[in-house]
Amino acid sequence: MNKIFIWEKILDEISKRWLLKQYEKVEKFLKEWKMKNVDFRLRNPKSDNIYYFKINKQYRLWCTYKNNEIKIFHFDKHNY
């Protein structure tokens, strides 16, 4: 993984919930291509090309993945 982009407001949300250290660990896994460790998956409908991955059991981040770049655009509480 070359680059990971994240919006400032999403980073603020992560900080508010005391998840910054966990996010940094996830970011490290992504940069090392350890996708199974963070449960990196393609969301349905697959034609939208939106992926998600875990921060922990409760929270997910949605992103796009293209040209070895991840752009994180949504912070989600996984309660379904």
Residue pairs with C-beta under 8 A, 6 or more apart in sequence:
1 30
1 31
1 32
1 33
1 68
1 69
1 70
2 68
2 69
3 68
3 69
3 70
4 27
4 30
4 31
4 69
4 70
4 72
5 69
5 70
5 71
5 72
6 61
6 72
7 72
7 73
10 61
10 72
10 73
10 74
10 75
13 75
14 20
14 23
14 55
14 75
17 59
19 55
19 56
19 59
22 55
22 56
23 55
26 38
26 53
26 54
26 55
26 61
29 35
29 37
29 38
30 38
30 40
30 53
30 70
35 53
38 53
38 54
39 53
39 54
40 51
40 52
40 53
41 51
41 52
41 53
42 49
42 50
42 51
43 50
43 51
43 52
43 62
49 64
49 65
49 66
50 62
50 63
50 64
51 62
51 63
51 64
51 65
51 70
52 60
52 61
52 62
52 63
52 76
53 60
53 61
53 63
54 60
54 78
55 61
57 78
58 77
58 78
58 79
59 75
59 76
59 77
59 78
60 75
60 76
60 77
60 78
61 72
61 74
61 75
61 76
62 72
62 73
62 74
62 75
62 76
63 70
63 71
63 72
63 73
63 74
64 70
64 71
64 73
